[in-house]
């Protein structure tokens, strides 16, 4: 048998029965002649069966892909298709007998009256797919994307745009921002937007590793390198980050001796484990972050100038929360919704007085401090609308008091600033300008002293 026309009447009756179960169906032979056209399909297309049977399919449906199916022998399954202003989801399959193609059939997969429900379900599935894609991204190393970073203020939009620009390159990135501004979020987002997104994203907290262990944490060690070394050795963070990105958080606290070793890796793109002789390739994109303007420790010879230049190929400054108060309502809504999801609270929102207080508070701890404040308030209230009393009762008295009176205590703020400046000047004078000793005398961390010096334009 070489043609549909050779099929007997019983076979055609069976085909009619099979395809009558679809809202619309059409069968053509290898020349494109329409051999079957269901009555329902004809009505939907505004045609009659008599006008279509025996005609060439291209004369009736110029955009049909049935001839393509005959030529390729490959089915086209569940494809959206529009004809005469009507939407369909159509499948097209070749008809074969003894391995020879003798025609093709096309039929509607989705009923016309069910199209709205189908589109709604399709939209829901697309949303679900996006969620699972984001989950896969988190499992692959990067936990955040630029789209997941909250903020529509101009400073944040500019920071996001810079991150988007540099993500497409392999250049080292230095992110500067106060504590709690989201430096790690941006580091993850840059990795996720880069060509290395499928590789690992490894974080090192330079301030959290004892100096004696830092080299082995960075570069690993070989068996027998020191007393207590693991049998078989251990890979370091740079080795684990191969083909991916490494995030050097709080790079400003990296010991000076370690800075030279890091510089060598960045220059040579290779390293050796502690106690080892074999060189290990370092195919790694470096993203570093600092809560201190690195130019300050560079000027004080506390941070290597050559390493600074290596790290600072592309610079991103993240704004403090004080610089983007218009983003605070968005962040508050997000944190409330997250608390409802994670802790089972039923907070519906926040009243105007509490919101104004939050907006007026200076947030020295930035977004991280705001997050903790909202979490505590939600746990206190449990249900309903957050008010000022929730901020006060559950550890937010400082926010409530300082935010509520921020416009009337400017004199007190100025007095505090003058007192801090005077104390810093006296400490520096007493220590002959030695920043570390001055910080010890003031009872603060060295990086905090740098921040104060910059804040008060004292450098």
FISE-172773 format. One record per residue (C-alpha): residue in three letters; z, y, x. Coordinates in steps of 0.05 Angstrom, whole numbers, plus 32768, in hexadecimal, padded with zeros to 4 digits. Example, Ala and Ser with C-alpha at 12.3 -4.5 7.8 and 13.67 -1.06 7.14 Angstrom:
2
ala809C7FA680F6;ser808F7FEB8111;
This chain:
459
unk800080008000;unk7FEB8043801E;unk7FF480757FE5;unk802380867FAD;unk7FE980817F7D;unk7FE780377F89;unk802D802D7F6D;unk802F80097F2A;unk804B80277EEA;unk808B7FFF7EEE;unk809B801C7F32;unk808E80637F19;unk80BB80567EDD;unk80F280427F0D;unk80E780817F36;unk80EC80AB7EF6;unk812E80897EE6;unk814A80947F2C;unk813880DE7F30;unk814B80EE7EE9;unk819380EE7F03;unk8184812D7F2A;unk817E81727F0B;unk813A81797F2B;unk810B814A7F51;unk80C3814A7F6A;unk809981157F8D;unk805881207FB2;unk802780F37FD6;unk801080FC801E;unk7FDB812E8009;unk800D815A7FE5;unk7FF981457F9F;unk8034814A7F6D;unk803F81047F51;unk8082810F7F2E;unk80A3814E7F14;unk80E081477EE8;unk80E3816B7EA5;unk8125818E7EB6;unk810981A87EF8;unk80CB81C27ED4;unk80F581E87EA2;unk812082077ED8;unk80E1821E7EFD;unk80C182397EBE;unk808982067EC2;unk807181CA7E9A;unk806681857EB6;unk801E81877EA0;unk801281C57ECB;unk802E81A37F09;unk801C81597F09;unk7FDE814C7F33;unk7FE181917F53;unk7FEC819E7F9C;unk803581AF7FAA;unk802281EA7FD7;unk7FFF820B7F9C;unk803F82077F73;unk807382107FA9;unk805382327FE6;unk80948230800E;unk80A481E78003;unk80B681BB803E;unk80A18179801F;unk806181778048;unk808C81828087;unk80B581448074;unk8075811B806D;unk805B813280B0;unk809D812880D6;unk80B880EC80B0;unk80FD810D80B3;unk8128811E8077;unk81438164806A;unk8187815D8049;unk81AD818F801E;unk818781CE8032;unk81918210800C;unk814F82257FED;unk813A825D7FBF;unk80FF825A7F8F;unk80ED828C7F59;unk812E82B17F65;unk815982737F5A;unk818682527F8D;unk818582077F9A;unk81A181D57FCB;unk816781A57FD7;unk815D81647FFD;unk8119814A8011;unk810C81038028;unk80CE80DB803D;unk80B880A08012;unk80A58064803D;unk8089801F802E;unk80887FEC8066;unk809680238099;unk805C804E8081;unk806780938061;unk80448096801E;unk806480D68002;unk80A381007FFD;unk80D881107FC9;unk80FF814F7FBF;unk813C81567F92;unk817481877F82;unk81B781727F9E;unk81E081A67F78;unk81DA81B17F2E;unk81C581F77F19;unk820282037EEE;unk822F81EC7F27;unk8211821B7F5B;unk824982507F55;unk827F821B7F5E;unk825881FE7F99;unk825282427FBB;unk829C824F7FB1;unk82AC820B7FCF;unk827C82188008;unk829F825A8017;unk82E282378016;unk82C882018046;unk82AD82378075;unk82F282588076;unk831282158084;unk82DF820880BC;unk82F1824B80DB;unk833A823780DA;unk832D81F580FD;unk830182188130;unk833B8247813F;unk8369820B8145;unk833A81E98177;unk8339822A819F;unk8385822A81A3;unk838781E181B8;unk835381EF81EF;unk838182228210;unk8377826781F2;unk83A4827481B6;unk838882B781A0;unk834582D98195;unk833483238192;unk832C831B8146;unk837383038141;unk839183408164;unk83AB8370812F;unk839B83B98134;unk836683E9811C;unk837F8428813E;unk8350844A816F;unk8378843781AD;unk837883ED8198;unk832E83EE8186;unk831F840A81CA;unk834983D581EC;unk8328839D81C4;unk82E383B881D5;unk82F383B98220;unk830D8371821A;unk82CD835D81F7;unk82A2837D822D;unk82C6835C8267;unk82CB83188245;unk8281830C8251;unk828A8313829C;unk82B082EC82D1;unk82D2832A82ED;unk831E832B82F8;unk8343835382C3;unk8383837B82C9;unk83A883898288;unk83DD83BF8288;unk840D83CD8250;unk845783D48240;unk848083978230;unk846E837C81EC;unk8429839C81E5;unk8402835B81E3;unk83E98351822A;unk83E983058223;unk83C4830981E1;unk838D83308202;unk838A8300823D;unk838182C5820E;unk834D82EB81E6;unk832482FD8224;unk832482B38238;unk8310829E81F2;unk82D682CF81F0;unk82BD82BA8235;unk828E8284824D;unk82CC825F8266;unk82E882568220;unk82E2820B8222;unk830A82098263;unk8355820D826C;unk837E824C8265;unk83BB82488293;unk83F4827B8294;unk8422828C82CE;unk845E82B982C4;unk846582D88309;unk84AA82F282F8;unk84C582AF82E1;unk84B88284831F;unk84EA82818358;unk84C9829B8398;unk84D7825A83BC;unk84AF82338388;unk84778265837D;unk8444824A83AE;unk844A82038394;unk8445821C834C;unk84068243835B;unk83E382128388;unk840681CE8380;unk842081A183B7;unk840F815F83D9;unk843D812283DB;unk8473812B840F;unk846881768415;unk84B38181840D;unk84F3815D83FA;unk84EE814883B1;unk84A2814F83AD;unk848481238377;unk846180E4838D;unk841680F1838E;unk8422813C8390;unk8418816E8357;unk83DE819C8345;unk83EE81E68341;unk83DB8218830B;unk839B822D832E;unk838481E58332;unk839581DA82E8;unk836D821882D6;unk832D820182F8;unk82EF821482D0;unk831B823F82A4;unk8347827D82A8;unk838B828A82C6;unk83BA82BF82AB;unk83E982DF82DE;unk841D82FF82B2;unk844C833482CF;unk84238336830F;unk844B83738325;unk848683448334;unk845D83178363;unk8482831583A7;unk845F833983DF;unk845782FA8409;unk843682D683CF;unk8406830F83C4;unk83E282FF8406;unk83D982B683F1;unk83BE82CA83AD;unk838E82FB83CE;unk837282C483FA;unk8363829883BE;unk834082D1839A;unk831682E083D8;unk8306829983EE;unk8307827883A9;unk832B823C83C7;unk8371822883DB;unk839981EE83F7;unk83D781CE83D9;unk841A81D683FA;unk841C81A18431;unk83D281928429;unk8394819A8454;unk835D81918421;unk834081D08403;unk833E81D383B7;unk830981FC8393;unk832482358367;unk82EF82408332;unk831E826C8309;unk831882AE82E4;unk835682D882F2;unk8376830282BC;unk83B6832682D1;unk83E7835282AB;unk841C838582BE;unk844F83AE8299;unk844F83DF82D3;unk8415840A82EA;unk840583E4832A;unk83F08424834D;unk843B84348352;unk845183F6837A;unk841083FB83A2;unk8423844283B6;unk8469842983C9;unk844B83F083F3;unk846B83BD83C4;unk842883A283AC;unk83EC839583D9;unk83B583C883D0;unk837E839583E0;unk8399836583AC;unk839D839D8379;unk835483AC8383;unk83438362837B;unk8369835D833A;unk835483A1831E;unk830983968319;unk830E83A382CE;unk834A83C882B2;unk836483C7826A;unk839E83F28254;unk83C183DC8215;unk83E0841381EA;unk842A841381D9;unk843D840E818F;unk845184578193;unk8409846881A1;unk83EE84438164;unk841F844D812A;unk83E6844480F8;unk83E583FA810B;unk842E83EF80F9;unk842383E280AE;unk83EF83AD80C0;unk841F838C80F0;unk8459838E80BF;unk842E836D8089;unk8418833880BA;unk845F832880D1;unk84798325808A;unk844282F58076;unk845082CA80B3;unk849A82C780A3;unk848A82B2805C;unk845E827A8076;unk848A826280AF;unk84D0826C8094;unk84C682668049;unk84DA82AD8038;unk84BB82D17FFC;unk84B683198013;unk848483417FEA;unk8481837E8016;unk84A983B88031;unk84BF83F9800F;unk84A7843E8024;unk84E984558042;unk84EE8418806F;unk84A5841D8083;unk84AC84678095;unk84E9845680BE;unk84C4842080E3;unk8489844D80F0;unk84B68485810C;unk84DC8457813A;unk84C284598183;unk84C2840D818E;unk84D1840881D8;unk84C683BD81D2;unk848483C981AE;unk846583938182;unk8494835D8199;unk84D183878184;unk84B083978141;unk84A3834D8135;unk84EC833B8142;unk850483748115;unk84D8835D80DB;unk84EC831480E5;unk8536832680E1;unk852B835280A4;unk8505831B8080;unk853A82E8808E;unk856E83198073;unk8549832A8033;unk852982E58025;unk850583007FE7;unk84EB83407FC9;unk84DC83817FEC;unk84F883928031;unk852283D18032;unk854883FB8065;unk858783D38057;unk856583948071;unk855683B680B2;unk859E83CE80B8;unk85C2838D80A4;unk859B835E80D0;unk859C837D8115;unk856D83B78108;unk85A083EF8105;unk858384108143;unk853E84108123;unk8558842B80E1;unk858384618100;unk855384788136;unk85158472810A;unk8535849680CF;unk854D84D080F8;unk851584D2812C;unk84FE85178118;unk854485368119;unk855E851A815A;unk852885348188;unk855D855D81AC;unk8586851E81BA;unk854784FB81D3;unk853985348202;unk85818533821B;unk857C84E98229;unk853B84F3824F;unk8559852A8279;unk859584FE8288;unk856884C4829D;unk853E84F182C9;unk857C850E82EB;unk859884C882F7;unk855784B08315;unk855284ED8343;unk859984E3835B;unk858E84988367;unk854F84A4838F;unk857084DB83B7;unk85AC84AE83C5;unk857F847583DD;unk854F84A28404;unk8516849283D4;unk851D844683D6;unk8507842F8391;unk852683EA8393;unk856A840583A9;unk8566843D8376;unk8558840A833E;unk859483E18355;unk85BF841F8354;unk85A88430830E;unk85B383E882F7;unk856B83DE82E0;unk853083B482F7;unk850183D1832A;unk84C783CE82F9;unk84F083F582C5;unk84FB842B82F9;unk84B0842F8305;unk84A5843582BA;unk84D7846E82B5;unk84B8849282F0;unk8474848E82CF;unk848F84A0828A;unk84B084DF82A5;unk847684F282D3;unk84A284ED8310;unk846E84CC833D;
